[in-house]
Amino acid sequence: KHPNYKYLSDYDKKNAFDIERFLSARLKLRPDEQFAAYSIDLSGDEAAEETGG
């Protein structure tokens, strides 16, 4: 067997990639860290109305 076989999901099911856990990861901001926040309103967007979105 390959030396890295023990890291595969075939060897142990806990090694399987969990997409839900990957997508739920959130960045943690420190209190002194600066960031930009944006607010988007698409209610009057013509392109959104044409595509049904």
N, C-alpha and C positions, 0 to 999 in steps of 0.2 A: 504494500500500500504506500501511497504518497506520504511524505513526512508531514504535510499539512492536512491530512485527511481528518484529523481530530477536530479541525475547525469548521468542517462542513456540516450542514444540517442532516446529511445522511448518517453521520456518526452520532450526533446528539441533536434532538429536536429543539433544544433551547438555543442552538446556534442559527436557527432560521431567522431570516430578515423580517422584522416586524414593521411594516409600512405605517401602521397606525401610530406606533411609538415614535417613529422617525418624523412624521408630519406634525405631531403634537409638541415637539420641542419648541420652547420659547426662550428667547434671549433675556437675560436678566440685566437690567440697567442698574448702575450704581447711582446713588443720589446726586453725585457731582457730575454725572455724564450728561452732555448736551445731545439733543436729538431734534429732528424736525417732524412735526405732526401735520398731516394733510387731511382735509375733509373734501370729499368729492360728491357732488350732487348730479346724478344722471337723469333726473326726472324730466328735464327739458331738452335732453339730447336727441337730435333728429336721427342719428345713426342707431341709437338704442331702440327708438320707436319703430324703425324700419325692420329691424331684425327680430323684433318681439321681445327684446331684453330690457 
